[in-house]
Amino acid sequence: MFDGVARWWDGCELWLAQQWFPVQFVLVVAVLLPLCVGLTWLLRFGVDFAMTLPRRVRGTRAGGAESQQARRGRRVS
């Protein structure tokens, strides 16, 4: 199976290398741009989840007037 994938990849690479440079550029951007956007979105989602995980595990801290006002929706100055 891996041999077939390697042959397919070699064929794609050879085909791309034979193209005119502007065509190569457009094809690479058309593949890499959505891939990078998707990976950035996944990384951001993962970091956001990791940053909120301790708060979810421990719960909100119930002490002090600031946290009580924040829970009620009041602006804390």
PDB file with one MODEL, atoms N, CA, C and O in Angstrom:
MODEL        1
ATOM      1  N   MET A   1       0.821  -1.192   0.000  1.00  0.00           N
ATOM      2  CA  MET A   1       0.000   0.000   0.000  1.00  0.00           C
ATOM      3  C   MET A   1       0.867   1.259   0.000  1.00  0.00           C
ATOM      4  O   MET A   1       0.606   2.198  -0.752  1.00  0.00           O
ATOM      5  N   PHE A   2       1.892   1.275   0.839  1.00  0.00           N
ATOM      6  CA  PHE A   2       2.752   2.455   0.901  1.00  0.00           C
ATOM      7  C   PHE A   2       3.470   2.677  -0.422  1.00  0.00           C
ATOM      8  O   PHE A   2       3.712   3.818  -0.815  1.00  0.00           O
ATOM      9  N   ASP A   3       3.811   1.595  -1.110  1.00  0.00           N
ATOM     10  CA  ASP A   3       4.484   1.713  -2.402  1.00  0.00           C
ATOM     11  C   ASP A   3       3.581   2.427  -3.412  1.00  0.00           C
ATOM     12  O   ASP A   3       4.052   3.245  -4.202  1.00  0.00           O
ATOM     13  N   GLY A   4       2.297   2.115  -3.383  1.00  0.00           N
ATOM     14  CA  GLY A   4       1.353   2.783  -4.277  1.00  0.00           C
ATOM     15  C   GLY A   4       1.225   4.261  -3.973  1.00  0.00           C
ATOM     16  O   GLY A   4       1.153   5.085  -4.885  1.00  0.00           O
ATOM     17  N   VAL A   5       1.196   4.600  -2.690  1.00  0.00           N
ATOM     18  CA  VAL A   5       1.114   6.009  -2.287  1.00  0.00           C
ATOM     19  C   VAL A   5       2.383   6.741  -2.712  1.00  0.00           C
ATOM     20  O   VAL A   5       2.320   7.877  -3.182  1.00  0.00           O
ATOM     21  N   ALA A   6       3.538   6.089  -2.546  1.00  0.00           N
ATOM     22  CA  ALA A   6       4.807   6.708  -2.933  1.00  0.00           C
ATOM     23  C   ALA A   6       4.860   6.944  -4.439  1.00  0.00           C
ATOM     24  O   ALA A   6       5.335   7.990  -4.882  1.00  0.00           O
ATOM     25  N   ARG A   7       4.382   5.994  -5.224  1.00  0.00           N
ATOM     26  CA  ARG A   7       4.365   6.174  -6.681  1.00  0.00           C
ATOM     27  C   ARG A   7       3.406   7.296  -7.080  1.00  0.00           C
ATOM     28  O   ARG A   7       3.707   8.092  -7.970  1.00  0.00           O
ATOM     29  N   TRP A   8       2.249   7.352  -6.416  1.00  0.00           N
ATOM     30  CA  TRP A   8       1.292   8.415  -6.705  1.00  0.00           C
ATOM     31  C   TRP A   8       1.899   9.781  -6.380  1.00  0.00           C
ATOM     32  O   TRP A   8       1.782  10.722  -7.166  1.00  0.00           O
ATOM     33  N   TRP A   9       2.551   9.883  -5.213  1.00  0.00           N
ATOM     34  CA  TRP A   9       3.162  11.143  -4.805  1.00  0.00           C
ATOM     35  C   TRP A   9       4.269  11.541  -5.770  1.00  0.00           C
ATOM     36  O   TRP A   9       4.379  12.714  -6.129  1.00  0.00           O
ATOM     37  N   ASP A  10       5.094  10.584  -6.198  1.00  0.00           N
ATOM     38  CA  ASP A  10       6.158  10.882  -7.158  1.00  0.00           C
ATOM     39  C   ASP A  10       5.580  11.400  -8.470  1.00  0.00           C
ATOM     40  O   ASP A  10       6.136  12.314  -9.080  1.00  0.00           O
ATOM     41  N   GLY A  11       4.466  10.816  -8.905  1.00  0.00           N
ATOM     42  CA  GLY A  11       3.826  11.278 -10.128  1.00  0.00           C
ATOM     43  C   GLY A  11       3.303  12.697  -9.998  1.00  0.00           C
ATOM     44  O   GLY A  11       3.459  13.506 -10.913  1.00  0.00           O
ATOM     45  N   CYS A  12       2.683  13.005  -8.866  1.00  0.00           N
ATOM     46  CA  CYS A  12       2.178  14.366  -8.628  1.00  0.00           C
ATOM     47  C   CYS A  12       3.325  15.367  -8.560  1.00  0.00           C
ATOM     48  O   CYS A  12       3.244  16.463  -9.114  1.00  0.00           O
ATOM     49  N   GLU A  13       4.387  14.975  -7.876  1.00  0.00           N
ATOM     50  CA  GLU A  13       5.540  15.858  -7.743  1.00  0.00           C
ATOM     51  C   GLU A  13       6.177  16.126  -9.105  1.00  0.00           C
ATOM     52  O   GLU A  13       6.544  17.261  -9.408  1.00  0.00           O
ATOM     53  N   LEU A  14       6.310  15.089  -9.922  1.00  0.00           N
ATOM     54  CA  LEU A  14       6.882  15.254 -11.253  1.00  0.00           C
ATOM     55  C   LEU A  14       5.986  16.135 -12.122  1.00  0.00           C
ATOM     56  O   LEU A  14       6.477  16.993 -12.856  1.00  0.00           O
ATOM     57  N   TRP A  15       4.682  15.922 -12.040  1.00  0.00           N
ATOM     58  CA  TRP A  15       3.749  16.734 -12.817  1.00  0.00           C
ATOM     59  C   TRP A  15       3.840  18.200 -12.404  1.00  0.00           C
ATOM     60  O   TRP A  15       3.864  19.088 -13.256  1.00  0.00           O
ATOM     61  N   LEU A  16       3.889  18.453 -11.088  1.00  0.00           N
ATOM     62  CA  LEU A  16       3.953  19.828 -10.599  1.00  0.00           C
ATOM     63  C   LEU A  16       5.272  20.490 -10.985  1.00  0.00           C
ATOM     64  O   LEU A  16       5.293  21.670 -11.335  1.00  0.00           O
ATOM     65  N   ALA A  17       6.372  19.739 -10.923  1.00  0.00           N
ATOM     66  CA  ALA A  17       7.684  20.300 -11.255  1.00  0.00           C
ATOM     67  C   ALA A  17       7.778  20.674 -12.729  1.00  0.00           C
ATOM     68  O   ALA A  17       8.580  21.537 -13.085  1.00  0.00           O
ATOM     69  N   GLN A  18       6.997  20.061 -13.582  1.00  0.00           N
ATOM     70  CA  GLN A  18       7.048  20.344 -15.015  1.00  0.00           C
ATOM     71  C   GLN A  18       6.163  21.527 -15.409  1.00  0.00           C
ATOM     72  O   GLN A  18       6.200  21.971 -16.556  1.00  0.00           O
ATOM     73  N   GLN A  19       5.380  22.030 -14.482  1.00  0.00           N
ATOM     74  CA  GLN A  19       4.474  23.141 -14.793  1.00  0.00           C
ATOM     75  C   GLN A  19       5.234  24.461 -14.806  1.00  0.00           C
ATOM     76  O   GLN A  19       6.323  24.576 -14.245  1.00  0.00           O
ATOM     77  N   TRP A  20       4.642  25.442 -15.452  1.00  0.00           N
ATOM     78  CA  TRP A  20       5.158  26.800 -15.480  1.00  0.00           C
ATOM     79  C   TRP A  20       5.078  27.378 -14.062  1.00  0.00           C
ATOM     80  O   TRP A  20       4.148  27.052 -13.324  1.00  0.00           O
ATOM     81  N   PHE A  21       6.035  28.230 -13.666  1.00  0.00           N
ATOM     82  CA  PHE A  21       6.118  28.690 -12.280  1.00  0.00           C
ATOM     83  C   PHE A  21       4.837  29.351 -11.767  1.00  0.00           C
ATOM     84  O   PHE A  21       4.416  29.035 -10.654  1.00  0.00           O
ATOM     85  N   PRO A  22       4.197  30.248 -12.513  1.00  0.00           N
ATOM     86  CA  PRO A  22       2.949  30.831 -11.990  1.00  0.00           C
ATOM     87  C   PRO A  22       1.871  29.776 -11.720  1.00  0.00           C
ATOM     88  O   PRO A  22       1.097  29.912 -10.772  1.00  0.00           O
ATOM     89  N   VAL A  23       1.818  28.741 -12.535  1.00  0.00           N
ATOM     90  CA  VAL A  23       0.855  27.660 -12.296  1.00  0.00           C
ATOM     91  C   VAL A  23       1.225  26.911 -11.016  1.00  0.00           C
ATOM     92  O   VAL A  23       0.349  26.571 -10.221  1.00  0.00           O
ATOM     93  N   GLN A  24       2.519  26.653 -10.814  1.00  0.00           N
ATOM     94  CA  GLN A  24       2.974  26.002  -9.581  1.00  0.00           C
ATOM     95  C   GLN A  24       2.570  26.829  -8.366  1.00  0.00           C
ATOM     96  O   GLN A  24       2.063  26.297  -7.379  1.00  0.00           O
ATOM     97  N   PHE A  25       2.800  28.127  -8.451  1.00  0.00           N
ATOM     98  CA  PHE A  25       2.490  29.019  -7.338  1.00  0.00           C
ATOM     99  C   PHE A  25       1.006  28.984  -7.000  1.00  0.00           C
ATOM    100  O   PHE A  25       0.637  28.861  -5.833  1.00  0.00           O
ATOM    101  N   VAL A  26       0.161  29.091  -8.008  1.00  0.00           N
ATOM    102  CA  VAL A  26      -1.290  29.090  -7.785  1.00  0.00           C
ATOM    103  C   VAL A  26      -1.739  27.758  -7.190  1.00  0.00           C
ATOM    104  O   VAL A  26      -2.560  27.741  -6.273  1.00  0.00           O
ATOM    105  N   LEU A  27      -1.214  26.648  -7.695  1.00  0.00           N
ATOM    106  CA  LEU A  27      -1.603  25.337  -7.173  1.00  0.00           C
ATOM    107  C   LEU A  27      -1.150  25.145  -5.726  1.00  0.00           C
ATOM    108  O   LEU A  27      -1.900  24.627  -4.897  1.00  0.00           O
ATOM    109  N   VAL A  28       0.073  25.563  -5.431  1.00  0.00           N
ATOM    110  CA  VAL A  28       0.572  25.418  -4.060  1.00  0.00           C
ATOM    111  C   VAL A  28      -0.230  26.291  -3.102  1.00  0.00           C
ATOM    112  O   VAL A  28      -0.580  25.848  -2.008  1.00  0.00           O
ATOM    113  N   VAL A  29      -0.524  27.522  -3.498  1.00  0.00           N
ATOM    114  CA  VAL A  29      -1.316  28.413  -2.646  1.00  0.00           C
ATOM    115  C   VAL A  29      -2.727  27.866  -2.471  1.00  0.00           C
ATOM    116  O   VAL A  29      -3.293  27.944  -1.381  1.00  0.00           O
ATOM    117  N   ALA A  30      -3.296  27.313  -3.538  1.00  0.00           N
ATOM    118  CA  ALA A  30      -4.657  26.768  -3.457  1.00  0.00           C
ATOM    119  C   ALA A  30      -4.735  25.592  -2.495  1.00  0.00           C
ATOM    120  O   ALA A  30      -5.796  25.325  -1.931  1.00  0.00           O
ATOM    121  N   VAL A  31      -3.628  24.887  -2.301  1.00  0.00           N
ATOM    122  CA  VAL A  31      -3.613  23.756  -1.369  1.00  0.00           C
ATOM    123  C   VAL A  31      -3.178  24.210   0.019  1.00  0.00           C
ATOM    124  O   VAL A  31      -3.807  23.850   1.014  1.00  0.00           O
ATOM    125  N   LEU A  32      -2.109  24.995   0.095  1.00  0.00           N
ATOM    126  CA  LEU A  32      -1.550  25.357   1.397  1.00  0.00           C
ATOM    127  C   LEU A  32      -2.385  26.371   2.168  1.00  0.00           C
ATOM    128  O   LEU A  32      -2.467  26.287   3.394  1.00  0.00           O
ATOM    129  N   LEU A  33      -2.997  27.314   1.490  1.00  0.00           N
ATOM    130  CA  LEU A  33      -3.766  28.334   2.201  1.00  0.00           C
ATOM    131  C   LEU A  33      -4.928  27.735   2.990  1.00  0.00           C
ATOM    132  O   LEU A  33      -5.045  28.025   4.181  1.00  0.00           O
ATOM    133  N   PRO A  34      -5.794  26.912   2.389  1.00  0.00           N
ATOM    134  CA  PRO A  34      -6.860  26.302   3.189  1.00  0.00           C
ATOM    135  C   PRO A  34      -6.322  25.359   4.270  1.00  0.00           C
ATOM    136  O   PRO A  34      -6.894  25.261   5.356  1.00  0.00           O
ATOM    137  N   LEU A  35      -5.227  24.672   3.967  1.00  0.00           N
ATOM    138  CA  LEU A  35      -4.632  23.774   4.957  1.00  0.00           C
ATOM    139  C   LEU A  35      -4.127  24.560   6.165  1.00  0.00           C
ATOM    140  O   LEU A  35      -4.363  24.166   7.308  1.00  0.00           O
ATOM    141  N   CYS A  36      -3.440  25.660   5.917  1.00  0.00           N
ATOM    142  CA  CYS A  36      -2.930  26.484   7.017  1.00  0.00           C
ATOM    143  C   CYS A  36      -4.057  27.140   7.806  1.00  0.00           C
ATOM    144  O   CYS A  36      -3.978  27.240   9.030  1.00  0.00           O
ATOM    145  N   VAL A  37      -5.092  27.583   7.124  1.00  0.00           N
ATOM    146  CA  VAL A  37      -6.241  28.177   7.821  1.00  0.00           C
ATOM    147  C   VAL A  37      -6.902  27.132   8.713  1.00  0.00           C
ATOM    148  O   VAL A  37      -7.254  27.423   9.856  1.00  0.00           O
ATOM    149  N   GLY A  38      -7.071  25.929   8.201  1.00  0.00           N
ATOM    150  CA  GLY A  38      -7.671  24.854   8.993  1.00  0.00           C
ATOM    151  C   GLY A  38      -6.828  24.479  10.198  1.00  0.00           C
ATOM    152  O   GLY A  38      -7.356  24.284  11.293  1.00  0.00           O
ATOM    153  N   LEU A  39      -5.516  24.376  10.002  1.00  0.00           N
ATOM    154  CA  LEU A  39      -4.640  24.049  11.127  1.00  0.00           C
ATOM    155  C   LEU A  39      -4.619  25.166  12.162  1.00  0.00           C
ATOM    156  O   LEU A  39      -4.561  24.901  13.362  1.00  0.00           O
ATOM    157  N   THR A  40      -4.665  26.408  11.706  1.00  0.00           N
ATOM    158  CA  THR A  40      -4.719  27.538  12.635  1.00  0.00           C
ATOM    159  C   THR A  40      -6.005  27.508  13.451  1.00  0.00           C
ATOM    160  O   THR A  40      -5.983  27.762  14.656  1.00  0.00           O
ATOM    161  N   TRP A  41      -7.119  27.202  12.806  1.00  0.00           N
ATOM    162  CA  TRP A  41      -8.393  27.115  13.511  1.00  0.00           C
ATOM    163  C   TRP A  41      -8.347  26.000  14.553  1.00  0.00           C
ATOM    164  O   TRP A  41      -8.796  26.189  15.684  1.00  0.00           O
ATOM    165  N   LEU A  42      -7.805  24.838  14.178  1.00  0.00           N
ATOM    166  CA  LEU A  42      -7.704  23.730  15.133  1.00  0.00           C
ATOM    167  C   LEU A  42      -6.792  24.082  16.304  1.00  0.00           C
ATOM    168  O   LEU A  42      -7.103  23.765  17.452  1.00  0.00           O
ATOM    169  N   LEU A  43      -5.671  24.734  16.018  1.00  0.00           N
ATOM    170  CA  LEU A  43      -4.752  25.128  17.081  1.00  0.00           C
ATOM    171  C   LEU A  43      -5.409  26.132  18.020  1.00  0.00           C
ATOM    172  O   LEU A  43      -5.272  26.026  19.239  1.00  0.00           O
ATOM    173  N   ARG A  44      -6.118  27.102  17.463  1.00  0.00           N
ATOM    174  CA  ARG A  44      -6.804  28.090  18.300  1.00  0.00           C
ATOM    175  C   ARG A  44      -7.869  27.423  19.168  1.00  0.00           C
ATOM    176  O   ARG A  44      -7.985  27.727  20.355  1.00  0.00           O
ATOM    177  N   PHE A  45      -8.644  26.515  18.576  1.00  0.00           N
ATOM    178  CA  PHE A  45      -9.663  25.798  19.332  1.00  0.00           C
ATOM    179  C   PHE A  45      -9.026  24.978  20.454  1.00  0.00           C
ATOM    180  O   PHE A  45      -9.534  24.950  21.575  1.00  0.00           O
ATOM    181  N   GLY A  46      -7.922  24.319  20.148  1.00  0.00           N
ATOM    182  CA  GLY A  46      -7.233  23.515  21.158  1.00  0.00           C
ATOM    183  C   GLY A  46      -6.692  24.352  22.300  1.00  0.00           C
ATOM    184  O   GLY A  46      -6.808  23.964  23.463  1.00  0.00           O
ATOM    185  N   VAL A  47      -6.102  25.498  21.984  1.00  0.00           N
ATOM    186  CA  VAL A  47      -5.565  26.373  23.029  1.00  0.00           C
ATOM    187  C   VAL A  47      -6.697  26.954  23.866  1.00  0.00           C
ATOM    188  O   VAL A  47      -6.591  27.004  25.092  1.00  0.00           O
ATOM    189  N   ASP A  48      -7.779  27.395  23.226  1.00  0.00           N
ATOM    190  CA  ASP A  48      -8.928  27.914  23.979  1.00  0.00           C
ATOM    191  C   ASP A  48      -9.493  26.853  24.915  1.00  0.00           C
ATOM    192  O   ASP A  48      -9.821  27.144  26.066  1.00  0.00           O
ATOM    193  N   PHE A  49      -9.607  25.630  24.422  1.00  0.00           N
ATOM    194  CA  PHE A  49     -10.121  24.542  25.252  1.00  0.00           C
ATOM    195  C   PHE A  49      -9.182  24.263  26.417  1.00  0.00           C
ATOM    196  O   PHE A  49      -9.631  24.073  27.547  1.00  0.00           O
ATOM    197  N   ALA A  50      -7.873  24.237  26.145  1.00  0.00           N
ATOM    198  CA  ALA A  50      -6.900  23.969  27.207  1.00  0.00           C
ATOM    199  C   ALA A  50      -6.887  25.080  28.251  1.00  0.00           C
ATOM    200  O   ALA A  50      -6.668  24.814  29.433  1.00  0.00           O
ATOM    201  N   MET A  51      -7.120  26.326  27.828  1.00  0.00           N
ATOM    202  CA  MET A  51      -7.113  27.432  28.781  1.00  0.00           C
ATOM    203  C   MET A  51      -8.367  27.458  29.644  1.00  0.00           C
ATOM    204  O   MET A  51      -8.316  27.944  30.774  1.00  0.00           O
ATOM    205  N   THR A  52      -9.483  26.952  29.148  1.00  0.00           N
ATOM    206  CA  THR A  52     -10.706  26.943  29.947  1.00  0.00           C
ATOM    207  C   THR A  52     -10.876  25.653  30.735  1.00  0.00           C
ATOM    208  O   THR A  52     -11.758  25.567  31.589  1.00  0.00           O
ATOM    209  N   LEU A  53     -10.062  24.662  30.468  1.00  0.00           N
ATOM    210  CA  LEU A  53     -10.195  23.377  31.149  1.00  0.00           C
ATOM    211  C   LEU A  53     -10.012  23.475  32.662  1.00  0.00           C
ATOM    212  O   LEU A  53     -10.821  22.905  33.394  1.00  0.00           O
ATOM    213  N   PRO A  54      -8.983  24.174  33.172  1.00  0.00           N
ATOM    214  CA  PRO A  54      -8.864  24.269  34.636  1.00  0.00           C
ATOM    215  C   PRO A  54     -10.072  24.939  35.285  1.00  0.00           C
ATOM    216  O   PRO A  54     -10.484  24.552  36.378  1.00  0.00           O
ATOM    217  N   ARG A  55     -10.641  25.945  34.615  1.00  0.00           N
ATOM    218  CA  ARG A  55     -11.811  26.625  35.159  1.00  0.00           C
ATOM    219  C   ARG A  55     -13.003  25.678  35.198  1.00  0.00           C
ATOM    220  O   ARG A  55     -13.791  25.707  36.144  1.00  0.00           O
ATOM    221  N   ARG A  56     -13.139  24.842  34.179  1.00  0.00           N
ATOM    222  CA  ARG A  56     -14.243  23.885  34.152  1.00  0.00           C
ATOM    223  C   ARG A  56     -14.078  22.822  35.223  1.00  0.00           C
ATOM    224  O   ARG A  56     -15.055  22.397  35.840  1.00  0.00           O
ATOM    225  N   VAL A  57     -12.846  22.395  35.443  1.00  0.00           N
ATOM    226  CA  VAL A  57     -12.599  21.337  36.424  1.00  0.00           C
ATOM    227  C   VAL A  57     -12.805  21.854  37.840  1.00  0.00           C
ATOM    228  O   VAL A  57     -13.470  21.203  38.647  1.00  0.00           O
ATOM    229  N   ARG A  58     -12.241  23.020  38.148  1.00  0.00           N
ATOM    230  CA  ARG A  58     -12.328  23.564  39.503  1.00  0.00           C
ATOM    231  C   ARG A  58     -13.612  24.327  39.760  1.00  0.00           C
ATOM    232  O   ARG A  58     -14.020  24.472  40.912  1.00  0.00           O
ATOM    233  N   GLY A  59     -14.243  24.807  38.739  1.00  0.00           N
ATOM    234  CA  GLY A  59     -15.419  25.656  38.918  1.00  0.00           C
ATOM    235  C   GLY A  59     -14.972  27.084  39.140  1.00  0.00           C
ATOM    236  O   GLY A  59     -13.781  27.350  39.299  1.00  0.00           O
ATOM    237  N   THR A  60     -15.911  27.993  39.150  1.00  0.00           N
ATOM    238  CA  THR A  60     -15.548  29.394  39.362  1.00  0.00           C
ATOM    239  C   THR A  60     -15.255  29.615  40.828  1.00  0.00           C
ATOM    240  O   THR A  60     -15.814  28.942  41.694  1.00  0.00           O
ATOM    241  N   ARG A  61     -14.396  30.539  41.095  1.00  0.00           N
ATOM    242  CA  ARG A  61     -14.046  30.848  42.485  1.00  0.00           C
ATOM    243  C   ARG A  61     -15.167  31.672  43.110  1.00  0.00           C
ATOM    244  O   ARG A  61     -15.549  32.719  42.587  1.00  0.00           O
ATOM    245  N   ALA A  62     -15.676  31.197  44.210  1.00  0.00           N
ATOM    246  CA  ALA A  62     -16.794  31.878  44.868  1.00  0.00           C
ATOM    247  C   ALA A  62     -16.282  32.630  46.078  1.00  0.00           C
ATOM    248  O   ALA A  62     -16.368  32.118  47.194  1.00  0.00           O
ATOM    249  N   GLY A  63     -15.780  33.765  45.904  1.00  0.00           N
ATOM    250  CA  GLY A  63     -15.331  34.572  47.017  1.00  0.00           C
ATOM    251  C   GLY A  63     -15.265  36.001  46.546  1.00  0.00           C
ATOM    252  O   GLY A  63     -15.264  36.218  45.334  1.00  0.00           O
ATOM    253  N   GLY A  64     -15.215  36.937  47.361  1.00  0.00           N
ATOM    254  CA  GLY A  64     -15.015  38.316  46.954  1.00  0.00           C
ATOM    255  C   GLY A  64     -16.182  38.898  46.185  1.00  0.00           C
ATOM    256  O   GLY A  64     -16.923  38.188  45.505  1.00  0.00           O
ATOM    257  N   ALA A  65     -16.327  40.187  46.306  1.00  0.00           N
ATOM    258  CA  ALA A  65     -17.437  40.885  45.661  1.00  0.00           C
ATOM    259  C   ALA A  65     -17.250  40.972  44.152  1.00  0.00           C
ATOM    260  O   ALA A  65     -18.228  41.006  43.405  1.00  0.00           O
ATOM    261  N   GLU A  66     -16.003  41.008  43.702  1.00  0.00           N
ATOM    262  CA  GLU A  66     -15.767  41.153  42.270  1.00  0.00           C
ATOM    263  C   GLU A  66     -16.320  39.969  41.496  1.00  0.00           C
ATOM    264  O   GLU A  66     -16.968  40.150  40.465  1.00  0.00           O
ATOM    265  N   SER A  67     -16.070  38.755  41.982  1.00  0.00           N
ATOM    266  CA  SER A  67     -16.556  37.587  41.245  1.00  0.00           C
ATOM    267  C   SER A  67     -18.079  37.491  41.321  1.00  0.00           C
ATOM    268  O   SER A  67     -18.711  37.040  40.365  1.00  0.00           O
ATOM    269  N   GLN A  68     -18.682  37.908  42.444  1.00  0.00           N
ATOM    270  CA  GLN A  68     -20.139  37.877  42.554  1.00  0.00           C
ATOM    271  C   GLN A  68     -20.768  38.903  41.616  1.00  0.00           C
ATOM    272  O   GLN A  68     -21.788  38.622  40.987  1.00  0.00           O
ATOM    273  N   GLN A  69     -20.170  40.088  41.518  1.00  0.00           N
ATOM    274  CA  GLN A  69     -20.693  41.100  40.606  1.00  0.00           C
ATOM    275  C   GLN A  69     -20.519  40.662  39.159  1.00  0.00           C
ATOM    276  O   GLN A  69     -21.392  40.901  38.325  1.00  0.00           O
ATOM    277  N   ALA A  70     -19.412  40.030  38.867  1.00  0.00           N
ATOM    278  CA  ALA A  70     -19.174  39.567  37.500  1.00  0.00           C
ATOM    279  C   ALA A  70     -20.187  38.492  37.123  1.00  0.00           C
ATOM    280  O   ALA A  70     -20.641  38.447  35.980  1.00  0.00           O
ATOM    281  N   ARG A  71     -20.549  37.625  38.069  1.00  0.00           N
ATOM    282  CA  ARG A  71     -21.532  36.586  37.790  1.00  0.00           C
ATOM    283  C   ARG A  71     -22.916  37.175  37.565  1.00  0.00           C
ATOM    284  O   ARG A  71     -23.707  36.630  36.794  1.00  0.00           O
ATOM    285  N   ARG A  72     -23.213  38.278  38.229  1.00  0.00           N
ATOM    286  CA  ARG A  72     -24.515  38.923  38.069  1.00  0.00           C
ATOM    287  C   ARG A  72     -24.572  39.768  36.799  1.00  0.00           C
ATOM    288  O   ARG A  72     -25.638  40.265  36.437  1.00  0.00           O
ATOM    289  N   GLY A  73     -23.450  39.935  36.125  1.00  0.00           N
ATOM    290  CA  GLY A  73     -23.425  40.697  34.884  1.00  0.00           C
ATOM    291  C   GLY A  73     -23.103  42.158  35.074  1.00  0.00           C
ATOM    292  O   GLY A  73     -23.252  42.949  34.142  1.00  0.00           O
ATOM    293  N   ARG A  74     -22.667  42.535  36.256  1.00  0.00           N
ATOM    294  CA  ARG A  74     -22.318  43.928  36.498  1.00  0.00           C
ATOM    295  C   ARG A  74     -20.877  44.166  36.091  1.00  0.00           C
ATOM    296  O   ARG A  74     -20.030  43.275  36.154  1.00  0.00           O
ATOM    297  N   ARG A  75     -20.633  45.377  35.679  1.00  0.00           N
ATOM    298  CA  ARG A  75     -19.280  45.740  35.281  1.00  0.00           C
ATOM    299  C   ARG A  75     -18.444  45.988  36.537  1.00  0.00           C
ATOM    300  O   ARG A  75     -18.854  46.707  37.448  1.00  0.00           O
ATOM    301  N   VAL A  76     -17.264  45.374  36.558  1.00  0.00           N
ATOM    302  CA  VAL A  76     -16.358  45.533  37.692  1.00  0.00           C
ATOM    303  C   VAL A  76     -15.319  46.563  37.305  1.00  0.00           C
ATOM    304  O   VAL A  76     -14.657  46.430  36.275  1.00  0.00           O
ATOM    305  N   SER A  77     -15.170  47.615  38.145  1.00  0.00           N
ATOM    306  CA  SER A  77     -14.198  48.657  37.802  1.00  0.00           C
ATOM    307  C   SER A  77     -13.020  48.636  38.729  1.00  0.00           C
ATOM    308  O   SER A  77     -12.106  49.447  38.584  1.00  0.00           O
TER     309      SER A  77
ENDMDL
END
